[in-house]
Amino acid sequence: MSETKEKIYVGSGIEKFDGNLIQQTICLSDLRDNAKDHIFKYDGKEYVKLKTVKKREVDQYGKTHYVEVDTWKPEQKKQVVNQDDDLPF
């Protein structure tokens, strides 16, 4: 069972053109400071997975979405050691 992780918010956005565009602002300082464990390297470049989520209500600044770091990681499979493997039968 996976444990509940705290969300890492790094920005916000505004829906435009009838939802065809979400214009986002990302705080790079928050991203570097709070998401170190979620930055990964691939082919010599650094990446981070982000999620853009629609807010329940538009906030006081007109923001319709928030941006958070995708903190999901696959669970490590536990290897089961069968103690009966060394039996002669």
Summary of the structure (lengths in Angstrom):
residues: 89
radius of gyration: 20.5
end to end distance: 36.0
largest distance: 73.0
contacts: 152
relative contact order: 0.26
helix: 16%
strand: 34%
